[in-house]
Protein backbone atom coordinates (compact mmCIF):
# COMPACT_ATOMS: atom_id res chain seq x y z
CA UNK A 1 0.00 0.00 0.00
CA UNK A 2 2.81 2.37 0.92
CA UNK A 3 4.44 1.67 -2.47
CA UNK A 4 1.20 2.61 -4.25
CA UNK A 5 0.93 5.90 -2.33
CA UNK A 6 4.58 6.77 -3.03
CA UNK A 7 4.09 5.97 -6.72
CA UNK A 8 0.99 8.17 -6.89
CA UNK A 9 2.81 10.97 -5.08
CA UNK A 10 5.71 10.80 -7.57
CA UNK A 11 3.27 10.88 -10.51
CA UNK A 12 1.50 13.92 -9.06
CA UNK A 13 4.81 15.75 -8.53
CA UNK A 14 5.97 14.93 -12.07
CA UNK A 15 2.62 16.08 -13.49
CA UNK A 16 2.68 19.32 -11.53
CA UNK A 17 6.29 19.94 -12.56
CA UNK A 18 5.34 19.42 -16.19
CA UNK A 19 2.43 21.83 -15.84
CA UNK A 20 4.69 24.40 -14.21
CA UNK A 21 7.22 24.14 -17.03
CA UNK A 22 5.00 26.39 -19.16
CA UNK A 23 6.62 29.28 -17.29
CA UNK A 24 9.87 28.35 -19.02
CA UNK A 25 8.40 28.65 -22.52
CA UNK A 26 8.36 32.40 -22.92
CA UNK A 27 8.92 34.30 -26.13
CA UNK A 28 12.36 35.78 -26.61
CA UNK A 29 11.19 38.26 -29.25
CA UNK A 30 7.97 39.57 -30.81
CA UNK A 31 7.61 41.67 -33.93
CA UNK A 32 4.78 43.19 -35.93
CA UNK A 33 5.36 43.85 -39.62
CA UNK A 34 3.01 45.79 -41.90
CA UNK A 35 1.62 43.60 -44.68
CA UNK A 36 1.01 44.96 -48.18
CA UNK A 37 -2.47 46.51 -48.05
CA UNK A 38 -3.29 45.86 -51.72
CA UNK A 39 -2.44 42.17 -51.35
CA UNK A 40 -4.56 42.00 -48.19
CA UNK A 41 -7.52 43.57 -50.00
CA UNK A 42 -7.17 41.08 -52.86
CA UNK A 43 -7.02 38.15 -50.41
CA UNK A 44 -10.21 39.23 -48.64
CA UNK A 45 -12.04 40.17 -51.85
CA UNK A 46 -11.39 36.71 -53.28
CA UNK A 47 -13.01 35.09 -50.26
CA UNK A 48 -15.87 37.52 -49.89
CA UNK A 49 -16.71 37.45 -53.61
CA UNK A 50 -17.63 33.77 -53.18
CA UNK A 51 -19.88 34.61 -50.24
CA UNK A 52 -21.63 37.51 -51.90
CA UNK A 53 -22.18 35.55 -55.12
CA UNK A 54 -24.04 32.93 -53.08
CA UNK A 55 -25.86 35.27 -50.70
CA UNK A 56 -27.35 37.44 -53.46
CA UNK A 57 -29.09 34.47 -55.08
CA UNK A 58 -32.51 33.05 -54.24
CA UNK A 59 -31.47 29.41 -54.41
CA UNK A 60 -28.80 26.92 -55.47
CA UNK A 61 -29.37 23.74 -57.41
CA UNK A 62 -27.84 20.60 -55.95
CA UNK A 63 -24.90 20.90 -58.38
CA UNK A 64 -24.45 24.62 -57.61
CA UNK A 65 -24.53 23.82 -53.90
CA UNK A 66 -21.81 21.20 -54.31
CA UNK A 67 -19.70 23.61 -56.40
CA UNK A 68 -20.18 26.37 -53.81
CA UNK A 69 -19.23 23.99 -51.00
CA UNK A 70 -16.08 22.97 -52.86
CA UNK A 71 -15.08 26.58 -53.63
CA UNK A 72 -15.70 27.74 -50.05
CA UNK A 73 -13.77 24.79 -48.64
CA UNK A 74 -10.81 25.63 -50.90
CA UNK A 75 -10.83 29.22 -49.60
CA UNK A 76 -11.87 28.70 -45.96
CA UNK A 77 -10.84 25.13 -45.16
CA UNK A 78 -13.12 23.55 -42.57
CA UNK A 79 -15.02 26.82 -42.15
CA UNK A 80 -16.28 26.62 -45.76
CA UNK A 81 -19.14 24.25 -44.97
CA UNK A 82 -20.08 26.31 -41.91
CA UNK A 83 -20.28 29.48 -43.98
CA UNK A 84 -22.46 27.75 -46.57
CA UNK A 85 -24.76 26.44 -43.83
CA UNK A 86 -24.95 29.97 -42.41
CA UNK A 87 -26.20 31.26 -45.77
CA UNK A 88 -28.57 28.46 -46.80
CA UNK A 89 -31.55 26.40 -45.74
CA UNK A 90 -30.39 22.99 -46.78
CA UNK A 91 -32.05 19.61 -46.81
CA UNK A 92 -29.55 17.43 -48.66
CA UNK A 93 -32.14 14.64 -48.87
CA UNK A 94 -34.39 16.90 -50.90
CA UNK A 95 -34.18 16.89 -54.67
CA UNK A 96 -35.28 20.53 -54.83
CA UNK A 97 -33.05 23.58 -54.79
CA UNK A 98 -31.36 24.85 -51.64
CA UNK A 99 -32.76 28.21 -50.61
CA UNK A 100 -30.69 31.16 -49.48
CA UNK A 101 -31.58 32.59 -46.06
CA UNK A 102 -32.91 36.08 -46.69
CA UNK A 103 -32.47 37.35 -43.13
CA UNK A 104 -28.68 37.16 -43.13
CA UNK A 105 -26.23 39.98 -43.61
CA UNK A 106 -22.59 39.05 -44.10
CA UNK A 107 -20.74 42.38 -44.37
CA UNK A 108 -18.12 42.37 -47.12
CA UNK A 109 -15.57 44.79 -48.54
CA UNK A 110 -18.05 45.20 -51.39
CA UNK A 111 -20.54 46.92 -49.06
CA UNK A 112 -20.47 50.66 -48.52
CA UNK A 113 -18.62 51.60 -45.33
CA UNK A 114 -16.74 48.28 -44.97
CA UNK A 115 -12.99 48.63 -45.45
CA UNK A 116 -9.78 46.82 -44.69
CA UNK A 117 -8.29 48.78 -41.80
CA UNK A 118 -5.12 46.86 -40.94
CA UNK A 119 -2.98 44.06 -42.31
CA UNK A 120 -0.06 42.93 -40.17
CA UNK A 121 2.15 39.91 -39.68
CA UNK A 122 2.77 39.02 -36.05
CA UNK A 123 5.85 36.91 -35.40
CA UNK A 124 6.65 35.39 -32.03
CA UNK A 125 10.05 33.78 -31.52
CA UNK A 126 11.11 31.25 -28.89
CA UNK A 127 14.46 29.73 -27.97
CA UNK A 128 13.26 26.47 -29.44
CA UNK A 129 12.33 27.37 -33.04
CA UNK A 130 9.69 24.65 -33.04
CA UNK A 131 7.43 26.97 -31.03
CA UNK A 132 7.85 30.03 -33.30
CA UNK A 133 4.56 31.49 -34.53
CA UNK A 134 3.84 33.60 -37.60
CA UNK A 135 0.35 34.90 -38.25
CA UNK A 136 -1.14 37.33 -40.76
CA UNK A 137 -4.09 39.31 -39.46
CA UNK A 138 -6.32 41.27 -41.86
CA UNK A 139 -8.98 43.35 -40.16
CA UNK A 140 -12.01 44.89 -41.80
CA UNK A 141 -14.37 47.29 -40.06
CA UNK A 142 -17.45 49.42 -40.57
CA UNK A 143 -16.93 53.18 -40.70
CA UNK A 144 -20.45 54.40 -41.44
CA UNK A 145 -23.31 55.88 -39.42
CA UNK A 146 -25.50 52.80 -38.87
CA UNK A 147 -25.87 52.31 -35.10
CA UNK A 148 -26.46 48.54 -35.46
CA UNK A 149 -23.07 48.16 -37.13
CA UNK A 150 -21.16 50.57 -34.91
CA UNK A 151 -17.91 48.97 -33.70
CA UNK A 152 -18.36 46.00 -36.05
CA UNK A 153 -15.20 44.29 -37.28
CA UNK A 154 -14.06 40.95 -38.61
CA UNK A 155 -10.50 39.72 -38.61
CA UNK A 156 -9.21 37.12 -41.04
CA UNK A 157 -6.33 35.12 -39.60
CA UNK A 158 -3.86 33.36 -41.88
CA UNK A 159 -0.85 31.17 -41.20
CA UNK A 160 2.05 30.33 -43.51
CA UNK A 161 1.39 27.57 -46.03
CA UNK A 162 3.94 25.11 -47.37
CA UNK A 163 4.81 27.15 -50.47
CA UNK A 164 5.67 30.53 -48.98
CA UNK A 165 2.16 32.00 -49.03
CA UNK A 166 -0.67 32.25 -46.54
CA UNK A 167 -3.57 29.92 -45.84
CA UNK A 168 -6.75 30.80 -44.03
CA UNK A 169 -6.74 29.73 -40.38
CA UNK A 170 -9.75 31.36 -38.70
CA UNK A 171 -11.77 34.43 -37.78
CA UNK A 172 -12.22 36.77 -34.89
CA UNK A 173 -14.93 39.37 -34.51
CA UNK A 174 -18.47 39.07 -35.88
CA UNK A 175 -19.07 37.07 -39.06
CA UNK A 176 -22.66 37.95 -39.83
CA UNK A 177 -25.95 39.35 -38.56
CA UNK A 178 -29.20 37.41 -38.63
CA UNK A 179 -32.76 38.53 -38.00
CA UNK A 180 -35.71 39.95 -39.89
CA UNK A 181 -34.09 43.41 -40.13
CA UNK A 182 -31.03 42.19 -42.02
CA UNK A 183 -30.49 41.02 -45.60
CA UNK A 184 -27.51 40.85 -47.92
CA UNK A 185 -28.29 44.33 -49.28
CA UNK A 186 -28.54 45.86 -45.80
CA UNK A 187 -25.72 48.17 -46.88
CA UNK A 188 -25.47 49.40 -50.43
CA UNK A 189 -23.03 47.44 -52.57
CA UNK A 190 -20.12 49.50 -53.90
CA UNK A 191 -19.30 47.16 -56.76
N, C-alpha and C positions, 0 to 999 in steps of 0.2 A: 504494500500500500504506500509506504514511504517513497519507494522508487517511482511510483505513478505520480505522486504529488510533486516530487522533484522534477520529473520529466515535464509535467504540465507547467511548472514554474519557469523552467528553462525556455519552453516554447513561448510562453507569454512575454518573457524578457526579450527574446529574439524578435518576436513580432513587434513589440513596442519600439525596439531599437530600429527596426526597419522602417516603421512609420515615422519615427523621428528623423530619419536620414533625409527627409524631404527638405529640411533646413539647409542641408549641404548643397542642394541643387539650386543655386541661385545664379541668375544671369550675370555674366561678366561685362556685357555691353549691350546697349539697345540703341537702335538708330531708326529714324523715320526719314524716308526719301520721297520727294515728290515724284509722282508717276505722271507720264505724259497725258494731259487732259483730253486731247483729241482721241488718243487710243482708248482711253477709259470710256468716252462717249460712244465710240464705235462698238466697244464690247457690250455695253448696256443696251444700246439700240438694237443690236443683233438679237439679244434675248427678249427684249420687250416687244420687238416687231412680231415675233411668234405669238406672244400673248395677245396683243391687240388684234392680230389677224383672226384669232379664234374668237375672242370676246365680242367682236363687232358683228358676228354672224348670228343667225337665228338657230341654226342647227348644224350638226355634222353627220354625214353618212357614216356607216360602220367603217368603211375604208378611210375616209377623211379623219375619223377619230383615231384609227390606228396610226396613220401618218403623222398626225399631230402629237400623239403619245411618243412616237419614235423621235421626232424632231425635238420635243421638249426634253426628253431623256438625254439626248445628245448634248443639249445646252446646259441642262440643270442637274444631270445625274439622277440620283434617287428622288430629288424634289420634283422632277418633271411630271410624274404621275400625280403627285399631290396638287400641283398647280392645275393640271387638267381637271382633276376632280373638283377643285375649287370653282372652276368656271362652268362646269357642266352638270346636268342632271343625267346620270348614266345608268341604264339598265342593260348590261352587256348581254343578257339573255334575250332581250328584245331584238326583233329584226328591224324595228323602225329607227329613225334617226335619233341621235343624241341631241338633246336641246341645251342651249346655252342659258345659264342662269342670268336673268335680266337684272336682278337686284344686287349686282356685284360691280364694284368699281376698283379696278387695279390701276392705280396711278402709274403713268409711264412718262418717259422723257418726251413723248409726243403730245402730251397734254400741256395746255397753257399753264404756266406757273411752276412746272416741275423741271428742275435743272440738276445737273451734276454739280455738286458743291465742292467736293474734295476727292482726290485720288492719291493715295499714299501707300508706299510699301513700308511695312513695319518688320524690322529684322531684330531678332533676339538671339544673342550668342551666349553659349555656355562653354565651360572648360572642355567638356566632352562634346565634340561636334555633333554627335548623334542627336542631342537634344535641341540643336539650333532650330529656330522657327523663322519662316519667312511668309508673310501674308500681305496680299494686296487688298486694300479696302477702298471701294468706290461708293461714295455716299451721294444719294439724290434727296432733294428736299423740296417742299412747297414754299413758294415765296409770295403767294397772292393774298387776297383779302378774305377768303372763305374761312369763317370761324371754325367749321367742322374739320378743316384740314390744317388749321394752325398747329405748328410744331411737328407736322408729319415729316417723317423721313424713312428711307429704306437704305440699308447698306448691303451691298453685294460683297461677299468675301471670297477671295480666290487664293489658291495655294499653287506653288510651282508644279508644272506637269513634268513629264519625263523628257520633253524635247525643248526645254528652255522657254516655254510660254507659261500661261496661267490657266488653271482649270477651276471651274466654279466649285465652291466648298460649302457655302451656306449664306444665310441672311441674318440681319438683325434689323430691328425696327418693325414697322407695320407693313405687311404685304398688301392687304386689300381691305376694303370696307364693304359690308354687306347689310342691307336692309332695304325697305321699300323706297327710301329717299335716294338711294344710289343707283347708278347705271354706268355703263362704260363711257358714256358721253357726259358724265357729271361735270367735267371740265371740258372746255372746247379743245378740239384737237388742233395742234399747230400745223401738222403735216398730213 
